[in-house]
Amino acid sequence: MTMVYAFGGVAIGTVLLSRIHCLLSRWFGACVFTFALLFLAAPGWADQTVVAADSAQVDCQASAKDLTRISLTEDAFASISKISTGNPADDFTVVNEPVRGDIYVSVPEGFGRPALSFFGTSKRGYVYKFVCRIGGEQAAQVFISNPAIAKEKAAESAPQKAEVTPQEAAVELVQAMYGNGPAEGYELRQRSLKPVYVGALKVQMIAEYRGTDLTGRVLRIENTGPAPVELSERTVAPASALAVSITESTLAPGKVTTAYLVSQAQR
């Protein structure tokens, strides 16, 4: 019936707008015509999309005369919990459709309550409290979207990172230290310890990377002697080191180079 009034408003507004010699009629007709169009364009309650988290309340509209379908996006209903009043006129029906996992809600003729409520548990383990107002004669649909499911699916589809061996992790840490920047999973400590002398070489630690399994050290090496010195892993690192990188293998007198060492973290 309300749609009849809306179309009637459009017709009346059109007639009044056609009276070009009466400004009042044209103004009134324009108002009637505009409000009728706005009413026709107003959205109905047929389809509702609700974003809800786990244990959240879902407010929706249920049909008073037809079925109301409630569907979970990327999920399905596993069980429904509701209270039976014992009075057929005040009780409603919820049917779980097994193929898609949707539920269908219906109320009896003359249902006296303004709203119905129940709990739904999904197959992914989420619980929702539904509070649906009763109204309308046509069938209704409610679509529930849970943002946590999108995160779960993204994690499931993400490529699994291959397990890295200690030697590979050590090489990655050396590369990060060479860039003189932070490394993910490591605490960077910029500090200069008192230098030690290994023959003509002056060795000083200037930075340290501390991780759960590995420790990286950045060494400053200076040749204080009169002759060039050949640098090797044995020269600057203990035998237990997992990875060693030296910027310059031959260090001339008075020159400075940098070495990067990675070893197992002390527990």
VENPEMO-V329846 format. One record per run of one state. SS is the DSSP state (H for helix, E for strand, C for the rest). FROM is the first residue (numbers start at 1). LEN is the number of residues. If there is no record, write none. Layout:
# VENPEMO-V329846
ss=SS from=FROM len=LEN
ss=SS from=FROM len=LEN
This chain:
# VENPEMO-V329846
ss=C from=1 len=1
ss=H from=2 len=16
ss=C from=18 len=5
ss=H from=23 len=19
ss=C from=42 len=5
ss=E from=47 len=5
ss=C from=52 len=5
ss=E from=57 len=6
ss=C from=63 len=5
ss=E from=68 len=5
ss=C from=73 len=4
ss=E from=77 len=5
ss=C from=82 len=6
ss=H from=88 len=3
ss=C from=91 len=1
ss=E from=92 len=5
ss=C from=97 len=6
ss=E from=103 len=5
ss=C from=108 len=7
ss=E from=115 len=8
ss=C from=123 len=4
ss=E from=127 len=8
ss=C from=135 len=5
ss=E from=140 len=6
ss=C from=146 len=1
ss=H from=147 len=11
ss=C from=158 len=8
ss=H from=166 len=13
ss=C from=179 len=8
ss=E from=187 len=4
ss=C from=191 len=5
ss=E from=196 len=3
ss=C from=199 len=2
ss=E from=201 len=10
ss=C from=211 len=3
ss=E from=214 len=10
ss=C from=224 len=5
ss=E from=229 len=2
ss=C from=231 len=2
ss=H from=233 len=4
ss=C from=237 len=6
ss=E from=243 len=4
ss=C from=247 len=3
ss=E from=250 len=2
ss=C from=252 len=4
ss=E from=256 len=9
ss=C from=265 len=3
